[in-house]
Amino acid sequence: MTQKIRIMLVEDHPEYREIVELALGREPDMELTSQFGTAERALRNLLDHDAPNQPDIILLDLNLPGISGLEAIPHFTATLPGAKIIILTQSDREADILQAVMLGASGYFLKSTTVKQLTEGIRIVMGGGASLDAKVAKFVLNTLKTKLTQRDIQLLLTEREMEILSQLAAGQVKKEIAERLGISINTVVTHVSHIYEKLNVKNAPAAIAKAFQMGILPGHSNIFL
């Protein structure tokens, strides 16, 4: 039997925690293993438990008592580097969206999102991709304005790196990119690592956001939908 996706929920409203618990409980491949009302309690729990019991996904609200969700992201990343962080919040503030993505969140969803969109987003992130609420993606694509010249782009990224970055923007995960380009997954991983290093980002959504900001990628991206 395939192991379920282990999920930790950090949300200070009990009623909303119950809604999320019921929604995830209907998914055969997901398990809500823990839930906390503050980031501090969640972090203490991560430090106190063995790796086999640690979550794969952390669903994190931003407006929390004590340490905010944004302040907590680096702590979660340092404490459990293998876990993916998905923001689940009411905040559609531009500063919150960009800061969360740049700090390393692999997903950003508003609480108005549907259960189907959220669970599909969890699966995408767990598979190595990234997922943003459509409203959030629209903001990202419409507000990032700084552009590089074509020559600057060519100097920054190689042709193969550009090809792989475009595939990431199309919503492809590393395995799919490897199959599509006819190269090994290890080669894709190496190229993606170089892309992150050159763009000075931590993950796919941050790379895509920065690529649009710099004018490296034109048009729109399916990775956010």
DRENPA-3360 file (N, C-alpha, C; in nm, 2 decimals, always signed):
BEGIN
1 = MTQKIRIM = +0.08/-0.12/+0.00/+0.00/+0.00/+0.00/+0.09/+0.13/+0.00 ~ +0.06/+0.22/-0.09/+0.13/+0.34/-0.09/+0.11/+0.42/+0.03 ~ +0.23/+0.48/+0.09/+0.22/+0.56/+0.21/+0.14/+0.69/+0.19 ~ +0.06/+0.72/+0.28/-0.02/+0.84/+0.27/+0.06/+0.96/+0.29 ~ +0.02/+1.07/+0.23/+0.09/+1.20/+0.25/+0.05/+1.25/+0.39 ~ +0.16/+1.27/+0.47/+0.14/+1.31/+0.61/+0.13/+1.46/+0.62 ~ +0.03/+1.52/+0.68/+0.01/+1.66/+0.68/-0.01/+1.72/+0.82 ~ +0.07/+1.83/+0.84/+0.05/+1.90/+0.96/-0.02/+2.03/+0.93;
9 = LVEDHPEY = -0.12/+2.07/+1.01/-0.20/+2.19/+1.00/-0.17/+2.29/+1.11 ~ -0.13/+2.41/+1.07/-0.10/+2.51/+1.17/-0.20/+2.62/+1.15 ~ -0.30/+2.63/+1.23/-0.42/+2.72/+1.21/-0.48/+2.75/+1.35 ~ -0.50/+2.88/+1.38/-0.54/+2.91/+1.52/-0.69/+2.90/+1.53 ~ -0.77/+2.89/+1.43/-0.92/+2.88/+1.44/-0.97/+2.73/+1.45 ~ -1.02/+2.69/+1.56/-1.06/+2.55/+1.57/-1.16/+2.51/+1.47 ~ -1.26/+2.60/+1.44/-1.36/+2.57/+1.34/-1.30/+2.54/+1.20 ~ -1.20/+2.62/+1.16/-1.14/+2.60/+1.03/-1.06/+2.47/+1.03;
17 = REIVELAL = -0.99/+2.44/+1.14/-0.91/+2.32/+1.15/-1.00/+2.20/+1.14 ~ -1.12/+2.21/+1.19/-1.22/+2.10/+1.18/-1.26/+2.08/+1.03 ~ -1.28/+2.19/+0.96/-1.32/+2.18/+0.82/-1.21/+2.11/+0.74 ~ -1.09/+2.16/+0.76/-0.97/+2.10/+0.69/-0.96/+1.95/+0.72 ~ -0.98/+1.92/+0.85/-0.96/+1.78/+0.89/-1.07/+1.69/+0.82 ~ -1.19/+1.74/+0.81/-1.30/+1.66/+0.75/-1.26/+1.65/+0.60 ~ -1.22/+1.75/+0.53/-1.19/+1.75/+0.39/-1.07/+1.65/+0.36 ~ -0.97/+1.66/+0.44/-0.85/+1.57/+0.41/-0.89/+1.43/+0.45;
25 = GREPDMEL = -0.98/+1.41/+0.54/-1.02/+1.27/+0.58/-1.09/+1.20/+0.47 ~ -1.14/+1.27/+0.37/-1.21/+1.20/+0.26/-1.11/+1.16/+0.15 ~ -0.98/+1.20/+0.16/-0.88/+1.17/+0.06/-0.81/+1.04/+0.10 ~ -0.81/+0.94/+0.02/-0.75/+0.81/+0.05/-0.60/+0.82/+0.06 ~ -0.54/+0.92/+0.00/-0.39/+0.92/+0.00/-0.33/+1.03/+0.09 ~ -0.42/+1.08/+0.18/-0.38/+1.19/+0.27/-0.41/+1.16/+0.41 ~ -0.33/+1.21/+0.51/-0.36/+1.19/+0.65/-0.32/+1.31/+0.73 ~ -0.41/+1.37/+0.80/-0.38/+1.48/+0.89/-0.32/+1.42/+1.02;
33 = TSQFGTAE = -0.19/+1.43/+1.03/-0.13/+1.36/+1.14/-0.12/+1.45/+1.27 ~ -0.13/+1.58/+1.25/-0.12/+1.67/+1.37/-0.18/+1.81/+1.33 ~ -0.22/+1.88/+1.43/-0.27/+2.02/+1.41/-0.24/+2.10/+1.53 ~ -0.21/+2.23/+1.51/-0.17/+2.32/+1.62/-0.22/+2.46/+1.59 ~ -0.24/+2.53/+1.70/-0.30/+2.66/+1.70/-0.19/+2.77/+1.69 ~ -0.06/+2.73/+1.71/+0.05/+2.83/+1.70/+0.17/+2.76/+1.63 ~ +0.25/+2.85/+1.57/+0.37/+2.80/+1.51/+0.47/+2.75/+1.62 ~ +0.47/+2.81/+1.73/+0.56/+2.77/+1.84/+0.53/+2.62/+1.88;
41 = RALRNLLD = +0.41/+2.59/+1.90/+0.37/+2.45/+1.94/+0.41/+2.35/+1.83 ~ +0.38/+2.39/+1.71/+0.41/+2.30/+1.59/+0.56/+2.28/+1.59 ~ +0.64/+2.38/+1.60/+0.79/+2.37/+1.60/+0.84/+2.28/+1.71 ~ +0.79/+2.30/+1.83/+0.83/+2.21/+1.94/+0.79/+2.07/+1.92 ~ +0.68/+2.04/+1.85/+0.64/+1.91/+1.82/+0.74/+1.84/+1.72 ~ +0.78/+1.92/+1.62/+0.88/+1.87/+1.52/+1.01/+1.83/+1.59 ~ +1.05/+1.91/+1.69/+1.18/+1.88/+1.76/+1.17/+1.76/+1.85 ~ +1.05/+1.73/+1.90/+1.03/+1.63/+2.00/+1.00/+1.49/+1.94;
49 = HDAPNQPD = +0.98/+1.48/+1.81/+0.94/+1.35/+1.75/+1.04/+1.30/+1.64 ~ +1.04/+1.17/+1.63/+1.13/+1.11/+1.54/+1.09/+1.13/+1.39 ~ +1.19/+1.12/+1.30/+1.17/+1.14/+1.16/+1.05/+1.06/+1.10 ~ +1.03/+0.93/+1.13/+0.92/+0.86/+1.06/+0.78/+0.92/+1.09 ~ +0.77/+1.00/+1.20/+0.64/+1.06/+1.23/+0.63/+1.20/+1.18 ~ +0.73/+1.25/+1.11/+0.73/+1.39/+1.07/+0.64/+1.41/+0.95 ~ +0.58/+1.53/+0.93/+0.49/+1.55/+0.82/+0.57/+1.57/+0.69 ~ +0.50/+1.54/+0.58/+0.55/+1.56/+0.44/+0.52/+1.71/+0.40;
57 = IILLDLNL = +0.40/+1.75/+0.44/+0.34/+1.88/+0.41/+0.30/+1.96/+0.53 ~ +0.33/+2.08/+0.54/+0.29/+2.17/+0.65/+0.19/+2.27/+0.59 ~ +0.07/+2.27/+0.62/-0.03/+2.37/+0.59/-0.03/+2.48/+0.69 ~ +0.01/+2.60/+0.65/+0.05/+2.70/+0.74/-0.03/+2.83/+0.72 ~ -0.11/+2.87/+0.82/-0.18/+3.00/+0.82/-0.07/+3.11/+0.84 ~ -0.10/+3.23/+0.80/-0.01/+3.35/+0.82/-0.04/+3.42/+0.94 ~ -0.17/+3.45/+0.97/-0.22/+3.53/+1.08/-0.23/+3.44/+1.20 ~ -0.12/+3.42/+1.27/-0.12/+3.34/+1.39/-0.08/+3.42/+1.51;
65 = PGISGLEA = -0.13/+3.38/+1.63/-0.08/+3.44/+1.75/+0.06/+3.41/+1.78 ~ +0.14/+3.50/+1.84/+0.28/+3.48/+1.86/+0.36/+3.49/+1.73 ~ +0.44/+3.39/+1.69/+0.51/+3.40/+1.57/+0.42/+3.39/+1.45 ~ +0.43/+3.48/+1.36/+0.34/+3.48/+1.24/+0.39/+3.36/+1.15 ~ +0.30/+3.33/+1.05/+0.33/+3.23/+0.96/+0.46/+3.26/+0.88 ~ +0.47/+3.39/+0.83/+0.58/+3.43/+0.76/+0.71/+3.42/+0.84 ~ +0.70/+3.46/+0.96/+0.82/+3.45/+1.05/+0.86/+3.30/+1.08 ~ +0.76/+3.22/+1.07/+0.78/+3.08/+1.10/+0.84/+3.00/+0.99;
73 = IPHFTATL = +0.82/+3.04/+0.86/+0.87/+2.96/+0.75/+1.02/+2.93/+0.76 ~ +1.11/+3.02/+0.79/+1.25/+2.98/+0.80/+1.28/+2.88/+0.91 ~ +1.20/+2.89/+1.02/+1.22/+2.80/+1.13/+1.17/+2.65/+1.09 ~ +1.06/+2.65/+1.02/+1.01/+2.52/+0.97/+1.11/+2.46/+0.87 ~ +1.16/+2.54/+0.78/+1.26/+2.49/+0.68/+1.39/+2.44/+0.75 ~ +1.43/+2.51/+0.85/+1.55/+2.47/+0.92/+1.53/+2.34/+1.00 ~ +1.41/+2.33/+1.07/+1.38/+2.22/+1.15/+1.36/+2.09/+1.08 ~ +1.28/+2.11/+0.96/+1.25/+1.99/+0.88/+1.26/+2.03/+0.74;
81 = PGAKIIIL = +1.39/+2.02/+0.69/+1.42/+2.06/+0.55/+1.34/+1.98/+0.44 ~ +1.30/+1.86/+0.47/+1.24/+1.77/+0.38/+1.09/+1.80/+0.36 ~ +1.03/+1.88/+0.45/+0.89/+1.90/+0.44/+0.86/+2.02/+0.35 ~ +0.75/+2.01/+0.28/+0.70/+2.12/+0.19/+0.60/+2.21/+0.26 ~ +0.61/+2.34/+0.25/+0.52/+2.43/+0.32/+0.42/+2.49/+0.22 ~ +0.29/+2.48/+0.25/+0.19/+2.53/+0.17/+0.11/+2.64/+0.26 ~ +0.11/+2.76/+0.21/+0.04/+2.86/+0.29/-0.11/+2.85/+0.26 ~ -0.19/+2.85/+0.37/-0.34/+2.84/+0.36/-0.39/+2.96/+0.44;
89 = TQSDREAD = -0.44/+3.07/+0.38/-0.46/+3.19/+0.46/-0.57/+3.27/+0.39 ~ -0.62/+3.37/+0.46/-0.72/+3.47/+0.41/-0.64/+3.58/+0.34 ~ -0.51/+3.59/+0.37/-0.44/+3.71/+0.32/-0.41/+3.70/+0.17 ~ -0.46/+3.80/+0.10/-0.42/+3.82/-0.04/-0.33/+3.94/-0.06 ~ -0.27/+3.99/+0.05/-0.18/+4.10/+0.04/-0.06/+4.07/-0.05 ~ -0.03/+4.17/-0.13/+0.08/+4.15/-0.23/+0.21/+4.11/-0.15 ~ +0.24/+4.19/-0.05/+0.37/+4.17/+0.03/+0.37/+4.03/+0.09 ~ +0.26/+3.98/+0.14/+0.26/+3.84/+0.20/+0.28/+3.74/+0.10;
97 = ILQAVMLG = +0.22/+3.75/-0.02/+0.23/+3.65/-0.12/+0.38/+3.64/-0.17 ~ +0.44/+3.75/-0.20/+0.57/+3.75/-0.25/+0.67/+3.71/-0.15 ~ +0.65/+3.75/-0.02/+0.75/+3.71/+0.08/+0.74/+3.56/+0.11 ~ +0.62/+3.51/+0.11/+0.60/+3.37/+0.14/+0.67/+3.28/+0.03 ~ +0.65/+3.32/-0.09/+0.71/+3.25/-0.20/+0.86/+3.26/-0.20 ~ +0.92/+3.38/-0.17/+1.06/+3.40/-0.17/+1.12/+3.33/-0.05 ~ +1.05/+3.31/+0.06/+1.10/+3.25/+0.18/+1.11/+3.09/+0.16 ~ +1.04/+3.04/+0.06/+1.05/+2.90/+0.03/+0.92/+2.82/+0.03;
105 = ASGYFLKS = +0.80/+2.89/+0.05/+0.67/+2.82/+0.04/+0.66/+2.76/-0.10 ~ +0.61/+2.63/-0.10/+0.59/+2.56/-0.23/+0.45/+2.58/-0.28 ~ +0.36/+2.64/-0.20/+0.23/+2.67/-0.25/+0.17/+2.78/-0.17 ~ +0.07/+2.85/-0.23/+0.00/+2.96/-0.16/-0.15/+2.95/-0.20 ~ -0.24/+2.92/-0.10/-0.38/+2.91/-0.13/-0.46/+3.00/-0.03 ~ -0.56/+3.06/-0.09/-0.65/+3.14/+0.00/-0.76/+3.05/+0.06 ~ -0.81/+3.08/+0.17/-0.91/+3.00/+0.23/-1.04/+2.98/+0.16 ~ -1.06/+3.07/+0.06/-1.17/+3.06/-0.03/-1.16/+2.95/-0.14;
113 = TTVKQLTE = -1.04/+2.89/-0.15/-1.02/+2.79/-0.25/-1.10/+2.67/-0.22 ~ -1.13/+2.59/-0.32/-1.22/+2.47/-0.30/-1.13/+2.35/-0.25 ~ -1.20/+2.26/-0.19/-1.13/+2.14/-0.14/-1.05/+2.07/-0.25 ~ -1.11/+2.06/-0.37/-1.05/+1.99/-0.48/-0.92/+2.07/-0.52 ~ -0.93/+2.20/-0.53/-0.81/+2.27/-0.56/-0.70/+2.26/-0.46 ~ -0.73/+2.25/-0.33/-0.64/+2.24/-0.23/-0.57/+2.10/-0.23 ~ -0.65/+2.00/-0.24/-0.60/+1.86/-0.24/-0.51/+1.83/-0.36 ~ -0.56/+1.89/-0.48/-0.48/+1.87/-0.60/-0.35/+1.95/-0.58;
121 = GIRIVMGG = -0.35/+2.06/-0.52/-0.23/+2.14/-0.49/-0.13/+2.07/-0.40 ~ -0.19/+2.00/-0.30/-0.10/+1.92/-0.21/-0.03/+1.81/-0.29 ~ -0.11/+1.74/-0.38/-0.05/+1.63/-0.46/+0.06/+1.69/-0.55 ~ +0.04/+1.80/-0.61/+0.13/+1.86/-0.70/+0.26/+1.89/-0.63 ~ +0.25/+1.96/-0.51/+0.37/+1.99/-0.43/+0.44/+1.87/-0.38 ~ +0.36/+1.77/-0.34/+0.43/+1.64/-0.29/+0.50/+1.57/-0.41 ~ +0.45/+1.59/-0.53/+0.52/+1.53/-0.65/+0.64/+1.61/-0.70 ~ +0.67/+1.72/-0.63/+0.79/+1.79/-0.67/+0.76/+1.92/-0.74;
129 = GASLDAKV = +0.63/+1.95/-0.76/+0.59/+2.07/-0.83/+0.56/+2.18/-0.74 ~ +0.48/+2.28/-0.78/+0.44/+2.39/-0.70/+0.30/+2.43/-0.74 ~ +0.23/+2.49/-0.65/+0.09/+2.53/-0.68/+0.05/+2.65/-0.61 ~ -0.01/+2.75/-0.68/-0.06/+2.87/-0.62/-0.21/+2.89/-0.66 ~ -0.28/+2.95/-0.57/-0.42/+2.98/-0.60/-0.42/+3.07/-0.72 ~ -0.52/+3.05/-0.81/-0.53/+3.12/-0.94/-0.53/+3.27/-0.92 ~ -0.60/+3.32/-0.81/-0.61/+3.46/-0.79/-0.47/+3.51/-0.75 ~ -0.40/+3.43/-0.67/-0.26/+3.47/-0.63/-0.17/+3.47/-0.75;
137 = AKFVLNTL = -0.18/+3.37/-0.84/-0.10/+3.36/-0.96/-0.12/+3.48/-1.05 ~ -0.25/+3.53/-1.06/-0.28/+3.64/-1.15/-0.21/+3.76/-1.09 ~ -0.21/+3.78/-0.96/-0.13/+3.89/-0.91/+0.02/+3.89/-0.94 ~ +0.07/+3.77/-0.92/+0.22/+3.75/-0.94/+0.25/+3.78/-1.09 ~ +0.17/+3.74/-1.18/+0.20/+3.76/-1.32/+0.18/+3.90/-1.36 ~ +0.08/+3.97/-1.30/+0.05/+4.11/-1.34/+0.13/+4.21/-1.27 ~ +0.20/+4.18/-1.16/+0.26/+4.29/-1.09/+0.42/+4.29/-1.09 ~ +0.48/+4.18/-1.13/+0.62/+4.17/-1.14/+0.67/+4.23/-1.27;
145 = KTKLTQRD = +0.74/+4.35/-1.26/+0.76/+4.43/-1.38/+0.91/+4.44/-1.42 ~ +1.01/+4.42/-1.34/+1.14/+4.44/-1.37/+1.19/+4.34/-1.48 ~ +1.25/+4.39/-1.59/+1.29/+4.30/-1.70/+1.44/+4.30/-1.73 ~ +1.49/+4.19/-1.78/+1.62/+4.18/-1.83/+1.62/+4.19/-1.98 ~ +1.73/+4.23/-2.04/+1.74/+4.23/-2.18/+1.76/+4.09/-2.23 ~ +1.74/+4.06/-2.36/+1.76/+3.92/-2.41/+1.90/+3.88/-2.39 ~ +1.99/+3.97/-2.41/+2.14/+3.94/-2.39/+2.17/+3.90/-2.25 ~ +2.11/+3.97/-2.15/+2.13/+3.94/-2.01/+2.08/+3.80/-1.98;
153 = IQLLLTER = +1.96/+3.77/-2.04/+1.90/+3.64/-2.01/+1.99/+3.53/-2.06 ~ +2.05/+3.55/-2.18/+2.13/+3.45/-2.24/+2.26/+3.43/-2.16 ~ +2.31/+3.53/-2.10/+2.43/+3.53/-2.02/+2.40/+3.46/-1.88 ~ +2.28/+3.48/-1.84/+2.24/+3.43/-1.70/+2.21/+3.28/-1.71 ~ +2.13/+3.23/-1.80/+2.09/+3.09/-1.81/+2.14/+3.03/-1.94 ~ +2.18/+2.90/-1.94/+2.21/+2.83/-2.06/+2.08/+2.80/-2.13 ~ +2.10/+2.75/-2.26/+1.98/+2.72/-2.34/+1.90/+2.60/-2.28 ~ +1.98/+2.50/-2.22/+1.91/+2.39/-2.16/+1.84/+2.43/-2.03;
161 = EMEILSQL = +1.90/+2.52/-1.95/+1.84/+2.57/-1.83/+1.71/+2.64/-1.86 ~ +1.72/+2.72/-1.97/+1.59/+2.79/-2.01/+1.49/+2.69/-2.05 ~ +1.52/+2.59/-2.12/+1.43/+2.49/-2.16/+1.36/+2.42/-2.04 ~ +1.44/+2.39/-1.94/+1.39/+2.32/-1.82/+1.31/+2.42/-1.74 ~ +1.35/+2.55/-1.73/+1.27/+2.65/-1.66/+1.14/+2.66/-1.72 ~ +1.13/+2.66/-1.85/+1.00/+2.67/-1.92/+0.91/+2.55/-1.89 ~ +0.97/+2.44/-1.88/+0.89/+2.32/-1.85/+0.84/+2.33/-1.70 ~ +0.92/+2.38/-1.61/+0.87/+2.40/-1.47/+0.76/+2.50/-1.48;
169 = AAGQVKKE = +0.76/+2.60/-1.56/+0.66/+2.70/-1.56/+0.53/+2.64/-1.62 ~ +0.55/+2.53/-1.70/+0.43/+2.47/-1.76/+0.37/+2.37/-1.67 ~ +0.42/+2.36/-1.54/+0.37/+2.27/-1.44/+0.42/+2.13/-1.44 ~ +0.53/+2.10/-1.52/+0.59/+1.97/-1.52/+0.68/+1.95/-1.40 ~ +0.68/+1.82/-1.35/+0.77/+1.79/-1.24/+0.90/+1.73/-1.30 ~ +1.00/+1.71/-1.22/+1.13/+1.67/-1.28/+1.13/+1.54/-1.36 ~ +1.05/+1.44/-1.31/+1.05/+1.32/-1.39/+0.98/+1.34/-1.53 ~ +0.88/+1.42/-1.53/+0.82/+1.45/-1.66/+0.91/+1.52/-1.75;
177 = IAERLGIS = +0.99/+1.62/-1.70/+1.08/+1.69/-1.78/+1.19/+1.60/-1.84 ~ +1.24/+1.51/-1.75/+1.34/+1.42/-1.80/+1.29/+1.33/-1.92 ~ +1.16/+1.28/-1.91/+1.10/+1.20/-2.01/+1.08/+1.29/-2.14 ~ +1.03/+1.41/-2.12/+1.00/+1.49/-2.24/+1.13/+1.53/-2.31 ~ +1.24/+1.56/-2.24/+1.36/+1.60/-2.30/+1.46/+1.49/-2.33 ~ +1.42/+1.37/-2.29/+1.51/+1.25/-2.32/+1.64/+1.25/-2.25 ~ +1.64/+1.30/-2.12/+1.76/+1.30/-2.04/+1.73/+1.24/-1.91 ~ +1.83/+1.21/-1.83/+1.81/+1.14/-1.70/+1.75/+1.24/-1.60;
185 = INTVVTHV = +1.69/+1.19/-1.50/+1.63/+1.27/-1.39/+1.74/+1.34/-1.31 ~ +1.85/+1.27/-1.30/+1.97/+1.33/-1.23/+2.02/+1.45/-1.30 ~ +2.02/+1.45/-1.43/+2.06/+1.56/-1.51/+1.96/+1.68/-1.49 ~ +1.83/+1.65/-1.49/+1.73/+1.75/-1.46/+1.75/+1.81/-1.33 ~ +1.78/+1.73/-1.23/+1.80/+1.78/-1.09/+1.92/+1.87/-1.08 ~ +2.02/+1.84/-1.15/+2.14/+1.92/-1.16/+2.11/+2.06/-1.22 ~ +2.04/+2.05/-1.34/+2.01/+2.18/-1.40/+1.92/+2.27/-1.32 ~ +1.82/+2.20/-1.25/+1.73/+2.28/-1.17/+1.80/+2.34/-1.05;
193 = SHIYEKLN = +1.90/+2.27/-0.99/+1.98/+2.32/-0.89/+2.06/+2.45/-0.93 ~ +2.11/+2.44/-1.06/+2.19/+2.55/-1.11/+2.09/+2.67/-1.14 ~ +1.97/+2.65/-1.18/+1.87/+2.75/-1.20/+1.84/+2.82/-1.07 ~ +1.82/+2.74/-0.96/+1.79/+2.80/-0.83/+1.91/+2.89/-0.79 ~ +2.03/+2.84/-0.81/+2.15/+2.91/-0.76/+2.16/+3.04/-0.84 ~ +2.14/+3.04/-0.97/+2.16/+3.16/-1.05/+2.06/+3.26/-1.02 ~ +1.93/+3.22/-0.99/+1.83/+3.31/-0.96/+1.82/+3.35/-0.82 ~ +1.90/+3.28/-0.74/+1.91/+3.30/-0.59/+1.77/+3.28/-0.52;
201 = VKNAPAAI = +1.71/+3.16/-0.55/+1.58/+3.12/-0.50/+1.60/+2.98/-0.44 ~ +1.49/+2.94/-0.37/+1.49/+2.81/-0.30/+1.41/+2.70/-0.36 ~ +1.31/+2.74/-0.44/+1.23/+2.63/-0.50/+1.16/+2.68/-0.63 ~ +1.08/+2.59/-0.68/+1.02/+2.62/-0.82/+0.93/+2.74/-0.82 ~ +0.83/+2.76/-0.73/+0.75/+2.88/-0.74/+0.83/+3.01/-0.73 ~ +0.93/+3.01/-0.64/+1.02/+3.13/-0.63/+1.09/+3.15/-0.76 ~ +1.14/+3.04/-0.83/+1.21/+3.05/-0.95/+1.12/+3.11/-1.06 ~ +1.00/+3.06/-1.07/+0.90/+3.10/-1.17/+0.87/+3.25/-1.15;
209 = AKAFQMGI = +0.84/+3.28/-1.02/+0.80/+3.42/-0.99/+0.91/+3.52/-1.03 ~ +1.04/+3.48/-1.00/+1.15/+3.57/-1.03/+1.18/+3.57/-1.17 ~ +1.16/+3.46/-1.24/+1.18/+3.46/-1.39/+1.08/+3.55/-1.46 ~ +0.95/+3.56/-1.41/+0.86/+3.65/-1.47/+0.90/+3.80/-1.44 ~ +0.94/+3.81/-1.31/+0.98/+3.95/-1.27/+1.10/+4.00/-1.35 ~ +1.19/+3.91/-1.39/+1.31/+3.95/-1.46/+1.29/+3.95/-1.61 ~ +1.17/+3.91/-1.66/+1.14/+3.90/-1.80/+1.20/+3.78/-1.87 ~ +1.25/+3.68/-1.79/+1.30/+3.56/-1.85/+1.19/+3.48/-1.92;
217 = LPGHSNIF = +1.08/+3.47/-1.85/+0.96/+3.40/-1.90/+0.85/+3.49/-1.95 ~ +0.80/+3.48/-2.07/+0.69/+3.56/-2.11/+0.56/+3.49/-2.09 ~ +0.45/+3.56/-2.11/+0.32/+3.50/-2.11/+0.27/+3.46/-1.97 ~ +0.21/+3.34/-1.96/+0.16/+3.29/-1.84/+0.21/+3.15/-1.80 ~ +0.18/+3.11/-1.68/+0.24/+2.98/-1.63/+0.13/+2.89/-1.58 ~ +0.12/+2.77/-1.63/+0.03/+2.67/-1.58/+0.06/+2.62/-1.44 ~ +0.18/+2.64/-1.39/+0.22/+2.59/-1.26/+0.14/+2.65/-1.15 ~ +0.09/+2.77/-1.17/+0.01/+2.84/-1.07/-0.13/+2.80/-1.06;
225 = L = -0.18/+2.72/-1.16/-0.33/+2.70/-1.17/-0.37/+2.57/-1.12;
% end
